[in-house]
Amino acid sequence: MAVVELLELPGAAPPGAPLVGLDLGEKTIGVAVSDVRRVVASPLALIRRAKFTADAARLFELMRSRGAGALVIGLPVNMDASEGPRAQSARAFARNLIRLNDLPIAFWDERLSTAAVNRLLIGEADASRGRRAELVDKAAAAWILQGALDRLAAAGAPFPGPSIAPRTRL
């Protein structure tokens, strides 16, 4: 599998498999996961970056534990929509992952995701600076993944999973 457009991701991912979102930082990788219906993103883990193969092994382990079948990677484009060194690094990370594990990957514009998460953690969660440092990358990964999930829902992307019958009243 190769990198696909976001709207192609539901058809490329295994039916009923959650999606995983990544926020690639210089020192850490924030990881988030969706529910099986691909509606809600939740922070999952923080991988402290070491060597690529170790980082990838930890990521694949997390994906296996959740039954995840595809990735959404935050693409740090510049404010003018151009791609700089950080975006090129994210694309290289994806290419290297595909060499190790043939899985579908899509990118999602992550402009201002970290700033938005920091504002949320300061304003609403009243998190201290130290606590924010622990939470921000995982929360940014969830922010990125949630944005992609919302885009898929708005586009009417079909959920290729098992149908869930509505509850009936007795």
Long-range contacts (C-beta under 8 A, 24 or more apart in sequence): 1-98, 1-102, 1-103, 1-104, 1-105, 2-98, 2-105, 3-91, 3-94, 3-95, 3-98, 3-105, 3-106, 3-107, 4-104, 4-105, 4-106, 5-106, 6-72, 6-106, 6-107, 6-108, 6-148, 6-151, 6-152, 7-151, 7-152, 7-155, 7-157, 8-106, 9-70, 9-72, 9-104, 9-106, 9-148, 9-152, 9-157, 10-38, 10-152, 10-157, 10-158, 10-159, 10-160, 11-158, 11-160, 12-70, 12-104, 13-69, 13-70, 13-104, 13-160, 14-69, 14-70, 15-160, 15-161, 15-162, 16-160, 16-161, 16-162, 17-67, 17-68, 17-69, 17-70, 17-161, 18-66, 18-67, 18-68, 18-69, 19-68, 19-69, 19-70, 19-71, 19-72, 19-145, 19-148, 19-149, 20-44, 20-59, 20-62, 20-63, 20-66, 20-68, 20-70, 20-71, 20-72, 20-145, 21-71, 21-72, 21-73, 21-74, 21-108, 21-141, 21-142, 21-144, 21-145, 21-146, 21-148, 22-59, 22-71, 22-72, 22-73, 22-74, 22-141, 22-144, 23-74, 23-110, 23-113, 23-114, 23-137, 23-138, 23-140, 23-141, 23-143, 23-144, 24-73, 24-74, 24-76, 24-89, 24-90, 24-93, 25-49, 25-137, 28-137, 29-55, 29-59, 29-137, 29-141, 30-136, 30-137, 30-138, 30-139, 30-140, 30-141, 30-142, 31-59, 31-62, 31-138, 31-141, 32-138, 32-141, 32-142, 32-144, 32-145, 32-146, 33-62, 33-66, 33-68, 33-145, 34-145, 34-149, 36-67, 36-161, 37-159, 37-161, 37-164, 38-149, 38-152, 38-159, 38-161, 39-149, 39-153, 40-146, 40-149, 41-141, 41-142, 41-143, 41-145, 41-146, 41-149, 42-142, 43-135, 43-138, 43-139, 43-141, 43-142, 44-138, 44-141, 45-138, 46-134, 46-137, 46-138, 52-93, 52-96, 53-100, 56-96, 56-97, 56-100, 56-101, 59-97, 60-100, 60-101, 63-103, 69-103, 69-104, 70-103, 70-104, 70-105, 70-106, 71-97, 71-103, 71-104, 71-105, 71-106, 72-105, 72-106, 72-107, 72-108, 72-144, 72-145, 72-148, 73-105, 73-106, 73-107, 73-108, 73-144, 74-107, 74-108, 74-109, 74-110, 74-113, 74-140, 74-141, 74-144, 75-107, 75-108, 75-109, 75-110, 76-110, 76-111, 77-109, 77-110, 77-111, 79-111, 106-148, 108-144, 108-145, 108-147, 108-148, 108-151, 109-147, 110-140, 110-143, 110-144, 113-140, 113-143, 113-144, 113-147, 114-140, 116-143, 117-143
